[in-house]
């Protein structure tokens, strides 16, 4: 979220359920090693859409739309 200039504290406050769902998705992600490598190399912002299971939600958050929780 930081790499995308998203305020995780604000989002957590306004979309608590969504943040929980995203966190669970992230914790079970099979691309975690690739994600960490891209973030460490400063490439996360441009590559996450290729493999991140939260990519669609993150893109919606960047557009300031209110995404639906994953379980809805």
C-alpha positions as CSV (number, residue, x, y, z in Angstrom):
1,X,0.0,0.0,0.0
2,X,2.8,2.3,0.8
3,X,4.4,1.7,-2.6
4,X,1.1,2.8,-4.2
5,X,0.9,5.9,-2.0
6,X,-2.2,4.6,-0.2
7,X,-2.8,5.6,3.4
8,X,-3.3,2.3,5.1
9,X,-4.4,3.9,8.4
10,X,-7.2,5.9,6.7
11,X,-8.3,2.8,4.7
12,X,-8.2,0.7,7.9
13,X,-10.4,3.2,9.6
14,X,-13.0,3.6,6.8
15,X,-12.9,0.0,5.4
16,X,-11.9,-2.2,8.3
17,X,-13.5,-5.4,6.9
18,X,-11.9,-4.8,3.5
19,X,-8.5,-4.4,5.2
20,X,-8.9,-7.6,7.1
21,X,-9.9,-9.5,4.0
22,X,-6.9,-8.0,2.1
23,X,-4.5,-8.9,4.9
24,X,-5.8,-12.5,4.9
25,X,-5.4,-12.7,1.2
26,X,-1.9,-11.3,1.4
27,X,-0.8,-13.6,4.2
28,X,-1.8,-16.7,2.1
29,X,-0.4,-15.5,-1.2
30,X,1.9,-17.8,-3.1
31,X,3.7,-14.8,-4.8
32,X,5.0,-13.4,-1.5
33,X,8.7,-13.9,-2.4
34,X,8.2,-12.1,-5.7
35,X,6.2,-9.3,-4.1
36,X,8.9,-8.7,-1.4
37,X,11.6,-8.7,-4.0
38,X,9.7,-6.2,-6.2
39,X,9.0,-4.0,-3.2
40,X,12.7,-4.1,-2.1
41,X,13.8,-3.3,-5.6
42,X,11.3,-0.4,-5.9
43,X,9.3,-2.2,-8.6
44,X,6.2,-3.1,-6.7
45,X,4.2,-0.2,-8.0
46,X,4.6,-1.2,-11.6
47,X,4.5,-5.0,-11.3
48,X,2.0,-6.0,-8.6
49,X,-0.8,-6.2,-11.1
50,X,0.9,-9.2,-12.7
51,X,0.5,-11.4,-9.6
52,X,-1.1,-9.8,-6.6
53,X,-4.5,-11.3,-5.7
54,X,-5.4,-7.9,-4.1
55,X,-4.5,-5.9,-7.3
56,X,-8.1,-5.1,-8.3
57,X,-9.0,-3.9,-4.9
58,X,-5.8,-1.8,-4.6
59,X,-6.5,-0.2,-8.0
60,X,-10.1,0.6,-6.8
61,X,-8.6,2.2,-3.7
62,X,-6.3,4.3,-5.8
63,X,-9.3,5.6,-7.7
64,X,-11.0,6.4,-4.4
65,X,-14.0,4.2,-5.2
66,X,-15.3,2.0,-2.4
67,X,-14.6,-1.7,-3.2
68,X,-16.8,-4.4,-2.0
69,X,-15.3,-6.8,0.6
70,X,-14.0,-10.0,-1.0
71,X,-16.5,-12.2,0.8
72,X,-19.6,-10.2,-0.3
